[in-house]
Amino acid sequence: MATSKHSGTWLFRSPRGSARGEAVLRVWLRRAVLVLLSVAAIALAWNAPSLREWALANTAYGARMACACHYIGGRDLSACRSELLPGMGLVSLWEDEASHAITARVPLIASQTAYYQRGPGCVLESWR
């Protein structure tokens, strides 16, 4: 009966083969991460216009509603924050008590400010 000699099958690697296998795995992992980051960057660039529109609409809505809730309803800004629509988690609210204004922001994308005026109520900055 003939037997064959295997010098390092995938089950029984020599220490030298193991280090080489780990190096190859690290190279493939780096390439996979690079490909995933590239795909994410392309997807973000492709969707940037719609992301900006979403951010503008949500910041305008958030500023206007929080302004009305705070200045007309007389509620605390944190209570007004809890009444925003689901999916508006990226929108942050800031109060400027001196000018009676609420600013809603999505970091690095959009910002809208609503001012409280006696008579018309809360008006967005661009409509002032």
C-alpha positions in Angstrom: 0.0 0.0 0.0 1.3 3.3 -1.0 1.2 6.3 1.3 1.7 9.9 0.4 3.6 12.4 2.4 1.9 15.6 3.1 4.1 18.4 4.4 1.5 20.7 5.9 -2.1 20.2 4.9 -4.6 22.8 6.0 -5.2 20.9 9.2 -1.6 20.4 10.2 0.3 23.5 9.4 3.8 24.0 10.4 4.6 27.1 12.5 6.1 28.8 9.4 3.0 28.1 7.3 0.8 29.4 10.1 2.5 32.8 10.2 2.2 33.0 6.4 -1.4 32.1 6.6 -2.0 34.9 9.2 -0.2 37.4 7.0 -2.4 36.5 4.0 -5.5 36.8 6.1 -4.5 40.2 7.4 -4.0 41.4 3.8 -7.4 40.1 2.7 -9.0 41.7 5.8 -7.4 45.1 4.9 -8.6 44.8 1.3 -12.1 43.9 2.5 -12.2 46.9 4.8 -10.9 49.2 2.0 -13.6 47.9 -0.3 -16.4 48.4 2.3 -15.2 51.9 3.0 -15.1 52.7 -0.7 -18.6 51.4 -1.2 -19.8 53.5 1.8 -18.2 56.6 0.5 -19.7 56.1 -3.0 -23.2 55.5 -1.5 -22.9 58.6 0.7 -21.8 60.7 -2.3 -24.6 59.3 -4.4 -27.3 60.1 -1.8 -25.9 63.4 -0.6 -28.5 65.6 -2.3 -31.4 63.6 -0.8 -29.7 63.5 2.6 -29.3 67.3 2.5 -33.0 67.7 1.6 -34.0 65.4 4.4 -31.9 67.3 6.8 -33.3 70.7 5.7 -36.9 69.5 6.0 -36.3 68.0 9.5 -34.4 70.9 10.9 -37.1 73.4 9.6 -39.9 71.2 11.1 -38.0 70.7 14.4 -37.1 74.4 14.8 -40.7 75.5 14.1 -42.4 72.9 16.3 -40.0 73.3 19.2 -40.3 77.1 19.0 -44.1 76.9 19.2 -44.0 74.3 22.0 -41.5 76.4 24.0 -42.6 80.0 23.5 -46.3 79.6 22.8 -47.0 76.4 24.8 -44.7 77.5 27.7 -43.1 74.1 28.0 -39.4 73.2 28.7 -37.3 72.6 25.6 -36.5 69.0 26.7 -40.2 68.2 26.8 -40.6 69.7 23.4 -37.8 67.5 22.1 -39.6 64.4 23.1 -42.6 65.4 20.9 -40.6 65.5 17.6 -41.4 62.9 15.0 -39.8 59.4 15.1 -36.7 59.3 13.0 -35.5 62.8 14.0 -32.8 61.5 16.3 -30.0 63.4 14.5 -31.7 66.7 15.0 -30.5 68.7 18.0 -32.2 71.8 19.4 -30.6 74.9 20.7 -32.3 77.8 22.5 -31.3 81.5 22.3 -33.4 83.1 25.0 -32.2 86.6 24.3 -33.6 86.6 20.7 -36.4 84.2 21.4 -35.1 81.7 18.9 -34.8 77.9 18.6 -32.2 76.5 16.2 -32.4 72.9 15.0 -29.2 71.3 13.5 -28.1 68.2 11.8 -24.3 68.3 12.3 -22.3 69.3 9.2 -25.4 69.2 7.0 -28.2 71.6 7.8 -29.4 74.2 10.3 -32.7 76.2 10.6 -33.7 78.8 13.1 -37.3 79.8 14.1 -37.9 83.1 15.9 -40.9 83.8 18.1 -42.6 87.1 17.2 -45.7 88.5 18.8 -48.5 88.2 16.3 -47.3 85.7 13.7 -45.9 83.3 16.3 -42.8 81.2 15.4 -41.4 82.1 12.0 -38.5 80.4 10.3 -35.4 82.6 9.6 -35.6 82.3 5.8 -39.3 83.5 5.9 -38.7 86.4 8.2 
